[in-house]
Amino acid sequence: MLALLVALSLTTGPSAARRTPLVLAVERARPAVVNINAQEVVRAAAADEAWSLFFGGGRVRDQVRTSLGSGFVFDSAGFVLTNYHVVARGSRIQVSFEDGADYTAKVVGTDPGGDLAVLKIESDKKFPAAPLGSSSDLMLGEPTIAIGNPFGLNQSVSAGVVSALHRPVHAEGRSYYDFIQTDASINPGNSGGPLLNADGNVIGVCSAVLATGQGIGFAIPIDRALRVARELAKSGGLADTWWGFDAEAVEKQAGAAVTSVDEASPAASAGLKRGDTVVRVDGTPVHDADELRFLLRDVPVGTRVTLGIVRGKEHADLTLAAAPLTPERAQAVFESRSGIAVTEMSARDARAAGYDTRKPVLAIKVVERGSQAARVGLRHGDLLLAVNSAEVETLKDFRKALSQARKSGRAVLLVQRGYQLQEFAFDAG
């Protein structure tokens, strides 16, 4: 009888063969994974009132819109990393753990251009933090695990492999670079959750699904995501950075050709020269100038990066540190890239120049031939009224609006030409 009990006790619970490395990896990381419920209250007309349907002016009532997503604790003090788009419009945010515990959280910092956000759980207790890995040594074909809240199905687990590295993704008129591609099932609601390796360490932040494909998902590499997350937790935002050089695409080969280097800039101090071709940023391949700007845009001020360059037939590594971008520098960078020069005119000078106004105005003074501004149709003499819906009347207004535009990566200029209003969109990353 005793032998039978011993035999039964040995057979209760999963066998060693079933406790695979993937099972152990999930058990290791799952306590730190949270489901995120972000609620937005909007004002909407009561659609059931016939009077308001025909004549307007009917009752207005509050409606609650809910965004579901995922995230994970990266600091035991209760800091949670997720995607910006998960919490972008949430006025009330709740996070829940696998044991059913619910907490209120607040947004402490966002990086819209990189689609990242950091939340702080409103509690003084210590929380289980996810084991953090590195995305610098990933191998094609190695196992991956996604944990999240797809379609509201809490704490769902899916597995796959690393399908590709440094993958660009183009969505909603914007380009994102340096993604991990995986065939682990990532669906709406997985956004912000962790992508794990076979050791249970976080190697990425699940972020995007290819709408036209099946079984293809993308994750932000954890090395880049954590660099941003720690800065957001510390200061609530990313200070704009200045590198002091510009670059453009190279014909028929990968890389970005340096077209100018500002004096007394971080680039000049590091020895970067006009004509160099940048082919890597901290080991990540650079395919074109847009990707180079994306890889440098969210580096915290003071952080050092290594650029791999080609100069003639020689290869070299240059190390430089991000400097703060002043409003004046922001204007100069934008004007250089777009090919315009903006001037401020007093109301008196504007009227003398033929503009019907009683306020100061901003006018397009120069449009360089062959520039991006010339290609989209901007002209000398156009009046600049707003940047991303923020009205601008002075250069100070313009610089402030450009700083805000850099956070989203896109600057839409509202321009008046005669009696016509037109919009022109530019990359502000």
N, C-alpha and C positions, 0 to 999 in steps of 0.2 A: 504493500500500500504506500509506504514511504517512497519507494522508487517511482511509483506511478505519479505521486504528487510532484516529485522532483522533475520528472519528465514533462509534466504539464506546465510547471513553472518555467521550464526552459523554452516551451513553445508559445507562451503568451507574449504578445508584443511582436513587433516587426523583427524579422531575421536580419542578421548582419548583411546578407546579400542585398536586402531591400534598402538598407541605409546607405545609399550611394553618395558619392561626393556632392551631387546636386542637392540631395535632400539635406545634407549637413550644411551646405551653403545657404539654403533658404532658411533653415532654423537659426543660423548665425545672424542673418541680416533682418529677418522679418520683424522682430520686436521694435525696430527703429523706423519702420515704414508707416506712414500715415495716409489716411484718406482725407481729402480736403473738400469741404463744402463751402463755397463762396457765394453769398447771397447779395443781390443787388435789388434795392427797392426803386421801382420806376412809377411815374405817374402816367396813367392811361385812362382814356375815356371809357365809360361803361358802355360796351357795345350792344347791350340788350335794350337800350333806350331808343325807341323809334324817333323821338323828337330830336335827339342829338345826331342821329344818322342823317336826317334831312336838313336840319337848321343849325346844328352845332350848338355849343354852349351848354351841353348836358353835363351830367355829373362826372367828376374825375375821381378815380379811386386808385389806391396803391396796388401795384402788382409786384410780386417777388419773382425775380429770375434767379435761377440757381446754376452755378458752374461747378461741375464735378471734376476733380483731378486727384493727383497723388503728390507725395513728397516724402522726404526722409530727414530725420534728425541728424545733423552733421556735427552738432556741438551739444554736449549733455546739459548745458544751461537752458536748453529748449529752443535752439535755433533750427529752423526747418528750411531746407532748400527745395524749391519747386520752380515751375515755369512761370514767367510773368503773365502769360495769357490765361493761366488758370485763375489768378487773383486780380486781374487788371481792373475789373469793375466791382469787385466785392466790397461791400460796406460792412458786412458781418461774416467772419470767417471762423469755421469750426474745423478742428482736426480730430480724428479718431484713430486709436491704435488697435492692434490685432486683438488685444484683450477686452475691447469694448469701451475703454476709457475715452471720454470726450473732453475736449478743452477748447476754449476760445483762444484765438491767435490774432495778432495784429501784424500788418506789413511794416517792416523796419527799413527796407531798402529794395529798390528795383533797378534792373538794367533792361529796359524795353528792347534796345537794339540787339542784345544777346539773348533775349527771351528768358531771363532769370529773375527770381525774386527770393527774398529771405523773409521768413515769418518768425515771430517770437511767441512761443506759447506763454499765455498769461498765467504762470505758476512759478513758484520758487523752488519746486522740487527738481531733482536730477532725473533726466530721461535717458533711456538707452540710446546711445549714438551708433550709427551705422559704421561698420568697419570700412575704412576708406582705403582704396587701392590707388593705382596709377594707370593712366592711359598712355604712358610713353612707351610701354613695351608690349603692346597688344599684338597678337598674332592672328593672321587670317585663319579662320576655321576653329579657333578656340571656343569652348562653350560659353554661352551667355544666358543669363536668367533675368527676366523682367518681373517685377512685383508692383502691382498697382490696383487701380479701381476702374477697370474698363467697363463702360456702360453702367456704372454704379454697382458692379459686382465686386464687393470689397475683398481686398487681399488676394487677388487672383495671381497665379504664378504661371509663367510661360517660359519655354526654353528654346534656345536656338544656338547659332554660332555667330562669330564676327564675320560678316559677309564682305565688308570693305572698310577701308580707313580713309580719313581725310576727304570724305565725300561732300560735295556742294549740294545744297538743296535750294530750289527756287520756289517761293510760295507767296501768294498775295502781293505780287509786284516787287518783292524784295528777295535778295540773295543772302543765304547763310552758308558758312563754309566750315570745313574741318569737322564733319559729323562722323560718328561711328555708325556704320550700317549693319543692321542685324536682321535675321529672319525670325527672331523671337517675336511672338505675337504682341504687337503694340497697337492698341485701339484707343478711340476717344475715351478719356478718363485715366489712361496710363500716363498722360502728360505730367512731368515733374517727378515721377517715381524713379527708383534706382534701376540701373542696369548693372548686374553683378557678373563677376567672373566665377570660375569653378571653385575658388576658395571662399566665396561669399563676400568678397570685397567689392565696393562700389567702383565701377570704372566709367560710368556715364550717367547722365540725366536724360531719361526718356523724353523725347520732345516732339517728334513729328511722325506723321504717317503719310506715305505716298498715296494720294487719293486714287491714282490710276493703276496702282499695283496691289498685289495681294501678297501678304507675308513679307513686306518690306517696311522696316521701321528705322528710325534714326535717333541717336542720342548725342548730347553734348559731352565731349570728353571731360572726365572728372578733373583733370589737372587745371584746365581753363575755368571750369565751373567753380571750383573751390577758390581759385585766386580771386574771382569776382565776389563769391559769397562771403569770404572773410572780410573783404573791404566793405561790402554792404552792411554786414553785421557791426562793423567797427564804426563807420562814418555815415551810414544811411544812404550813400550814393557813391558814384564814381566821379572823381574830378576829371575834367577834360585834360587830355595829355597832348604834348607837343613834341614831335620828333625832329622837326626842322628839315624835312626833305620831302620831295614829291616824286612820283614814279608813274610810268605808263606801261601798257602791255608791250610785250616783245613779239614781233611777227614770227610766226612759225616755230616758236619754242616757248617752253614754260619759263615763268619768271616775270619780274617787273623791273624795267629799266629806269634807273634814277635819272630824272631830268633836271633837278635843281637841288642844291643843298644850301640852306640858310647859314649865314655867318653866325658864329657864336652859338650854334645850336647843338643839341646832343649828337646829331648825326655828324656834324663837322668835327666835334671833339673826338668822336670814335674813329674818324678817318674815312668816312664814306665819301665817295666822289661821284660827280656827274659822269654818267656812262657805265657805272657799276650795274650789274644785274643781281637783284636779290632773289635767291632761289629757295631760301628756308628761313623760318622764324622759330627759334628754339626747337629745331629738328622737324618741324611741320613743313612739308613742301609748299611752295608758293607757285601757283599756276598763272596768276595775272595780278594786275595792280589792285583790282577790287578785293581780291582775297588778301593781299598784303595789308590793305587798310583795315579790313575786318579783323585780322589777327592782332593788329596793334591797337585797335580802338578801345579795348576794355582793360588794358594793362594799367594797374594803379600807378599813380605818380611815385617816382623813386624806384620802381621795380626795374631790374636790369633784364634785358633780353639779348639773345645772340642772333645776329643776322648772318646767314650763310650767303656769301656773295661770289660772283664770278667777275674778275677784272682781267680782260684780255683772255689769256689761256690759263690764268691762275685762279685757284679757289682759296678763299680766306674766310675766317670768322671774325666778325666785329661785334663787340659788346657795347651797348649804350643803354642809358637810363632814361625813363620817361620824365619829361619836365612838365610843369603845369602850363596849360594853355590859357593865356590871358584873353579877355574879350577882343583886344586889338589884334592879337595873333589869329583868333578865330575868324575875324573878318578877312584878314589877309589870306588865310588858307582857303576860305570859301571863294573869294574873288579870284584867286589864282586857279582853282580847279574849274570853276564855272566859266571864267573868261570875261567877267564884268568888273566894272568899278562903279561904286555907289557914292554919290555926293549928297551932302546935306545943304539945303537951301532955306534961307529965312523966307518968311511970307512975302516980305518986300522984294527980295531978289527973285522969288518964284513968279511974282506978278510981272516984274520987269522982263522975265524970260517968256512971258506969254501964258503962264498957268493961272487959271482962275481959282485962287485959294486965299484964305485968310489965316492959314496955319503954316508952320514949317513943313517942308516936304522932303522926301528922299527921291532922287532921280537917278536913272541909269546914265552915268556919264560916259562910259566906254563899253563897247562890246567888241571883243577881239575877234578878228576874222578867223573863221574855222574853228572857233571854240564851241563848247557845249551850248553856251547861251546863244550863240549865233545860229547853231543848228536847230534849236527849238523855237527860234523866232523872236527873241528879245531884241529890242532896238534902243539906240541912243535916244534919250529924251523920255522914255517910258517912266511913269511915276510908280514907285514902289509903295504900296499901301499896307501890306501885311505879310507876315511869314507864319505859315501854319496857323492862320486865323488870329494871330496876335498882331494888333495894329502897330505900325512903326511910323514915327514922324521924325525921329532923330537918329543919328548914328548909334547913340547909346541904346535906343530901343532895338535897333537892328542887331547889334552885337548880343544883346540879351536874348533876343528871339533865336539867333543862330545857336547859342549855347543850349537852349532848350531843344532845338531841332536836332542837334547832334545826338541827343539821348534816344531819339527814335530812328535816327539814321536818314531822315528824309526832310527836305526843306521845300515847301510849296510856296512860291512867291505869288502874291496877288498884285497884278500890275494894271494900271489904268493907261490906256492909249486913246486920247480924245475922249469920246463918250463910252468907249468899250472897256469892259473889265475882262482880263484873261488870267489864267493860272499857268505857272510853269514850275515843273517839279525837278529837283536836283538831289543828288546824293549828298547827304550832310554828315556821313559817317567818318 
